Amino acid sequence: MPEMNNFCGKYERYPDLTGSRKFEGGLRIQGKLKTSTLEMPLVTVITVVYNAGSNIQRAMNSVFQQTYANIEYIIVDGGSTDNTMEYVRQSIDRLDYVVSEPDKGIYSAMNKGIELARGDYIALLNSDDWYTPEGIERSVKKLLAESTDYSGGDALLVDASGQTVFQFGVHHFDMRAYFSLNPCSHIAMVLHRRVYETIGPYDVQYRIASDLKYQLSIVRAGFKASSVNHVVCYMELEGISSREQNLSIDEVKRILAEFHPELSREEIEAIPQLKYRNQLTYYTLDMLLRVLSSAYYTEEQKAFIQDRVQDCFKATMYALLHADEPKPTAQAVQYYDNMKIRALFKHKAAKRLRGTPFFKPISSMYRMLKKFRQRRKS
């Protein structure tokens, strides 16, 4: 893939292309430009925001409080109509560049921020999310120590009350990512500018999942990754991908079709169910068996699919084994209703599962569910 060489840092100040600009400010307007040193490369942090007055201060403060000293901070606002820009203006003397004007969505705004980025490394922080104090420093140290192209760390997902509900760890920075969850949280990544120069802008045809396409593009391009074995950021569950989950899954399927041109539409449909542990029906498993029989995929990828299927069944069995006595928990009942494992064995072609990598975990699950049904009736 050819390098673009005109994406990162294309503009010092973004040109007014809309004629509807509401605000422009920051240290750059005063001619104050930050630069890298050998010991401390410049990191550009970009926050894109629209009507997030309740959260923008938290995001900004997390950048201001970083232990890493050489950061330029850019905010790209989509023309907010709430009090977002009031909070931004209050910190204008600590911000390198701010622009507020209508845009075409989150990924268009991210592209705009990257076109303004002067740093050797670039990080994207959503307005609903925030960094741990050492998040950037840990990432940069890892990148420099291992001479890699990008890093990924852990992210804690929190609810509206601030309680942690899930830790989004680092998964696979290789071709297993085609069947896995995102290699890591998009917000937990720090990328060298050469990655952006090579791959180019985010695909704006996607409203929610373009970051998945970008991560898979990075894997496909063969860039080297570093895993930061620490939590580097927090993510609030009320972000756009959480609010519009159905659209997100639809976009994921379209993206997967781009990275799996050899698979049919039906086979593509099975991958999100494997990725996100949705219903594993016989039909889904049959489609995955087709993938396993393909000569297109590596043995490592096929082994991952088998392991992932078994993990899905193990999670269900765990819920059943830990159901309260004598009455199963609501969680266990939900697992039972969703997984529909009994349907696998009623299917007229279920005998095809015999001798496949899926038969043993399904058999164990089926025996467990028979006992579970008896408990529900008693």
Secondary structure, 3 states (H helix, E strand, C coil): CCCCCCCCCCCCCCCCCCCCCCEEECHHHHCCCCCCCCCCCCEEEEEEECCCCCCHHHHHHHHHCCCCCCEEEEEEECCCCCCHHHHHHHCHHHCCEEEECCCCCHHHHHHHHHHHCCCCEEEECCCCCEECCCHHHHHHHHHHHHCCCEEEEEEEEECCCCCEEEEECCCCCCHHHHCCCCCCCHHHEEEEHHHHHHHCCCCCCCCCCHHHHHHHHHHHHCCCEEEEEEEEEEEECCCHHHHCHHHHHHHHHHHHHHHCCCCCHHHHHHHHHHHHCCCCCHHHHHHHHHHHCCCCCCHHHHHHHHHHHHHHHHHHHHHHHCCCCCCCCHHHHHHHHHHCHHHHHHCCCHHHHCCCCCHHHHHHHHHHHHHHHHHHHC
